[in-house]
Amino acid sequence: MGKNSNGEILGQIAISHEIFVELMDRRLPELEAEDLERYFVALSNLLGMLEDDEKELRQVAREMAAEAMTLLLDELAR
């Protein structure tokens, strides 16, 4: 991929981030307190991982996938 392709993809990622924030802003007020707390913990953990510049994004993805699996199994058990 050339520089232009990367620029285009980065632009699409930025737009996707904006849409994600808008959608979550709409949905979060509907959540119960317990669900909000779980979302906040997961989001905080992701941010903590991303703040570690030594950690590659691939490693962050692996760790978040493992964490998401735990959350998913907890949710299915409810």
N, C-alpha and C positions, 0 to 999 in steps of 0.2 A: 504494500500500500504506500502511495506517495504522500507527500505533505498535505496536499489538498484533500485527500481522502480522510486523513486524520483530523484535519480541521472540520470537515463536514460531520464526521462522527462525533467529535467533541461538541459541536453545535447541537446535534441531535440529543446527546447525553444531557446537555444543559437544559434543553427544552423538556426532556423527560423528567428531570429533577424538579423543574418548576411545576409541571403537571402533578407529579407525585405529592408535592407539598400542598397544592391546592386541594387535591382529592382527600388527603389526610386531614386537612383543616376542616373539610366538610364532615368527615366521618367521626373524628375524635370526640366531638361533643355528645355523640350518641352512645358512646361506650360507657359501661359501668365502671366504677372506681377500680375494681380488681383487674379488669382488662386494661384500663389505662396504666395501671402500675406495671403490668407485665410488658406492655408496649414500651414504656419508659425505660425499664431495665434493659430490654433487648436493644433499644436505640442507644442507650448510654454505653452499653458494652461494645456496640459497633463503633461508636465514636472513639472510645478508648483505644480500640484496636487500630483504627485509622490514624490516630494521633501518633502512633509509634512508627516513625519514619523508617526504622530498621526492618519492619515487618513488610514483606511483599504482599501485594493485593491477593495473590493466590492463597497465601497462608491465612489472610483475613477471611477469605471466602470459605476455606475449609473449616475454620473455627466457627464461623457464623452458621455454616450448614449443620455442624454438630449441635450447636446451641438451638437452632431452629427445630431440629429433630426432637430434641428434648421438650421444647415448647409444644410441638405438634402432638407428641405422645401424651403430654399432660392434658392438652385440650381434648383429645379423644377419650381420655379416661373420665372426663367430667360428665 
